[in-house]
Amino acid sequence: MTSTSDLHKVVEFLADTVGLNATFEAGVSGFCDGVVIRAGSLVVDPQVCAIGDLLHEAGHVAITPGRYRHLMSDDLREGLKLMLDDVEKLGPDSEVFQPAMQCSDPEATAWAWAAGMHLGLKPEIIIEDDAYGSSGANVRSQLLSSELGRPYGRVTGYLGIHGLAHAGMTSLHNRGGAAMFPEMKRWRQID
């Protein structure tokens, strides 16, 4: 059961820290039960939405370069196609090329993990056991084990962390005082 206070904490974080809109509406459902992405904003059914699903869907929007966020709706397929078509035209020297290449599901998962940890949520709430085709416990374990290198100044492990680092949103190491995952340099991709 989703805690109303945790849900409101996440929605406030999304608005105040990340700069993403999330509104409440009964009966909505998208790729995940109780939450849908509409034109780069999140619509949440507070009676149904799981915290992990909200964080994951928010992650998809947050890791998308700002110029393409408004294209993201429903299961993201059409928005991602339009973004990648445009990025292909712009070419690899474009400032959006690298960030756009880091907009997949593993990055959204890593982003959701970092956001949940930042908010002090329990790991089992951020990624429930039955998430990701009932492999949520395995994904959670990969994210937890990626932090084993923190005392040595390096994060390894889960693929999505590397994508966020390549997009410039976090770091895999603490050289120069860098924000090392799950800490984030920034919560939203370039605008």
Phi, psi and omega in degrees: 000130180284129176286128179299321180293321177295319179298314179293326177298316179294314181298318178296318177301314180300318181286309189280323185260317185270329182084030177250140178276136173221124179239161181258138177204123180294142173086001180282150176201139179230224177301324175249145178299132172084004177210138178221147175264128177231112177049045176082004176245160181253137175239127192235133168267107186294344179276342188240326190295128173276143181305314181299321178294318178297314179298318181295313180295321175297322177302318178302315181291316184295326183275355177278130176306140187309322183294346181247354185304319183297342179280344186278119178211156175052241183269007174076350187305309183294317179297318179295321178297314179298318179298311183292326174298317180292317180298323178298319177295321182289328177090169187292346179273355180290147179294341180265353184300302182298312179301323180292331179286348183252033184249042182253181184299318179299322178293321177297322178294314179296320178298314180300320179298311180299318180295314179297319178294319178301322181277356179076025179280153177292141179307323182290344175273323181295315176227106180284154181305323184274002178286165176054051179062040180067019176250021181303319180298323178292315178298315179300318179297319178297318180292319177296317182289337179296339182272358181298333180276356182307316180299339181260008176079024182210139175251136178228181171107236192311128185308317184299332177297318180295321177297316178297322179294317179295333177277357178081017183268340178205185179227153177271352182217167182253021178302134179068020180074022181300148175289106184267134181313135012274006172290148182241142173289321177209151184266347183230142179296166182309146180261000000 
